[in-house]
Structures are given as structure tokens and as C-alpha cells.
Amino acid sequence: MAPRSNPSGRVSRSVTIRWPDGRTTTVKAGSPWLQAAQQAGLTIPTGCLGGSCGACEIEVNGRVVRACIAAVPPSRSGELTVELASDPYW
């Protein structure tokens, strides 16, 4: 795996994820978000598993992502911060 932080500015192939509970895990860019969360011992709620219902929405560095249909993106810094959305209707 490539180093997380790359002084040349190239995008790293491994990404360290900072989860809301303070845990950190390192996964390969391109890994499914649901799998990355499971590796961290977390569960992201799901509904339709097709991206249309929004039950699986998480925030990654401030951007909303539907985790059931998205993969961990590469990161220049080698790090991503995740916040779990909370919807009172789910």
C-alpha cells in the first residue's frame, strides 16, 4: 500500500478514516463504505440498498454520501472524517 501522506501531492491508495466515535481505520480507496464501517465495528443504517431512500447517508469531509452505493474515495491527505447522519424518521 502507498503511504497515507504523499509529499508529491499524488493521491494515496490507502485512506485513514476517522469515525464519529473516535476510532480510526485504514482501508484501500475504492472499498465500499458499508464494508469500511463494518471493519471499524460500526453499522451504517440502510433501507433500500439502492441509494434512493437516503437511510445510509453519511458526511465525508462535510459532503453527503449515500454509503450503500458509494466507495471510499482516494484522498490527497490520506485521511477522511466521517459523521453519521441522524434522521428522526428512520
Contacts in CASP RR format, 6 or more apart in sequence:
PFRMAT RR
TARGET T0000
AUTHOR 0000-0000-0000
METHOD contacts of the structure
MODEL  1
MAPRSNPSGRVSRSVTIRWPDGRTTTVKAGSPWLQAAQQAGLTIPTGCLG
GSCGACEIEVNGRVVRACIAAVPPSRSGELTVELASDPYW
1 13 0 8 1.000
1 14 0 8 1.000
1 28 0 8 1.000
2 10 0 8 1.000
2 12 0 8 1.000
2 13 0 8 1.000
2 14 0 8 1.000
3 12 0 8 1.000
3 14 0 8 1.000
4 12 0 8 1.000
4 14 0 8 1.000
4 15 0 8 1.000
4 16 0 8 1.000
4 26 0 8 1.000
4 77 0 8 1.000
4 78 0 8 1.000
4 79 0 8 1.000
5 12 0 8 1.000
5 77 0 8 1.000
5 78 0 8 1.000
6 12 0 8 1.000
6 76 0 8 1.000
6 78 0 8 1.000
9 76 0 8 1.000
10 76 0 8 1.000
11 29 0 8 1.000
11 74 0 8 1.000
11 75 0 8 1.000
11 76 0 8 1.000
12 29 0 8 1.000
12 74 0 8 1.000
12 75 0 8 1.000
12 76 0 8 1.000
12 77 0 8 1.000
12 78 0 8 1.000
13 28 0 8 1.000
13 29 0 8 1.000
13 74 0 8 1.000
14 26 0 8 1.000
14 27 0 8 1.000
14 28 0 8 1.000
14 29 0 8 1.000
14 78 0 8 1.000
15 26 0 8 1.000
15 27 0 8 1.000
15 28 0 8 1.000
15 29 0 8 1.000
15 72 0 8 1.000
15 73 0 8 1.000
15 74 0 8 1.000
15 75 0 8 1.000
15 78 0 8 1.000
15 79 0 8 1.000
15 80 0 8 1.000
16 24 0 8 1.000
16 25 0 8 1.000
16 26 0 8 1.000
16 78 0 8 1.000
16 79 0 8 1.000
16 80 0 8 1.000
17 24 0 8 1.000
17 25 0 8 1.000
17 26 0 8 1.000
17 27 0 8 1.000
17 36 0 8 1.000
17 40 0 8 1.000
17 72 0 8 1.000
17 79 0 8 1.000
17 80 0 8 1.000
17 81 0 8 1.000
17 82 0 8 1.000
18 24 0 8 1.000
18 79 0 8 1.000
18 80 0 8 1.000
18 81 0 8 1.000
18 82 0 8 1.000
19 25 0 8 1.000
19 37 0 8 1.000
19 40 0 8 1.000
19 42 0 8 1.000
19 82 0 8 1.000
20 82 0 8 1.000
20 83 0 8 1.000
20 84 0 8 1.000
21 42 0 8 1.000
23 40 0 8 1.000
23 41 0 8 1.000
23 42 0 8 1.000
25 36 0 8 1.000
25 39 0 8 1.000
25 40 0 8 1.000
27 35 0 8 1.000
27 36 0 8 1.000
27 39 0 8 1.000
27 72 0 8 1.000
28 72 0 8 1.000
29 71 0 8 1.000
29 72 0 8 1.000
29 73 0 8 1.000
29 74 0 8 1.000
29 75 0 8 1.000
30 71 0 8 1.000
30 72 0 8 1.000
30 73 0 8 1.000
30 74 0 8 1.000
31 71 0 8 1.000
31 72 0 8 1.000
32 70 0 8 1.000
32 71 0 8 1.000
32 72 0 8 1.000
33 44 0 8 1.000
33 56 0 8 1.000
33 58 0 8 1.000
33 65 0 8 1.000
33 67 0 8 1.000
33 68 0 8 1.000
33 70 0 8 1.000
33 71 0 8 1.000
33 72 0 8 1.000
34 44 0 8 1.000
34 46 0 8 1.000
34 56 0 8 1.000
34 67 0 8 1.000
34 68 0 8 1.000
36 72 0 8 1.000
37 43 0 8 1.000
37 44 0 8 1.000
37 67 0 8 1.000
42 84 0 8 1.000
44 56 0 8 1.000
44 58 0 8 1.000
44 67 0 8 1.000
44 68 0 8 1.000
44 84 0 8 1.000
45 55 0 8 1.000
45 56 0 8 1.000
45 90 0 8 1.000
46 55 0 8 1.000
46 56 0 8 1.000
46 67 0 8 1.000
46 68 0 8 1.000
47 53 0 8 1.000
47 54 0 8 1.000
47 55 0 8 1.000
47 56 0 8 1.000
47 68 0 8 1.000
48 54 0 8 1.000
48 55 0 8 1.000
48 68 0 8 1.000
49 56 0 8 1.000
49 68 0 8 1.000
50 66 0 8 1.000
50 68 0 8 1.000
50 69 0 8 1.000
51 66 0 8 1.000
51 68 0 8 1.000
51 69 0 8 1.000
54 66 0 8 1.000
54 87 0 8 1.000
55 87 0 8 1.000
55 90 0 8 1.000
56 66 0 8 1.000
56 67 0 8 1.000
56 68 0 8 1.000
57 64 0 8 1.000
57 65 0 8 1.000
57 66 0 8 1.000
57 67 0 8 1.000
57 85 0 8 1.000
57 87 0 8 1.000
58 64 0 8 1.000
58 65 0 8 1.000
58 67 0 8 1.000
58 82 0 8 1.000
58 83 0 8 1.000
58 84 0 8 1.000
58 85 0 8 1.000
59 65 0 8 1.000
59 82 0 8 1.000
59 83 0 8 1.000
59 84 0 8 1.000
59 85 0 8 1.000
60 73 0 8 1.000
60 80 0 8 1.000
60 81 0 8 1.000
60 82 0 8 1.000
61 80 0 8 1.000
61 81 0 8 1.000
62 81 0 8 1.000
62 83 0 8 1.000
64 85 0 8 1.000
72 80 0 8 1.000
73 80 0 8 1.000
END
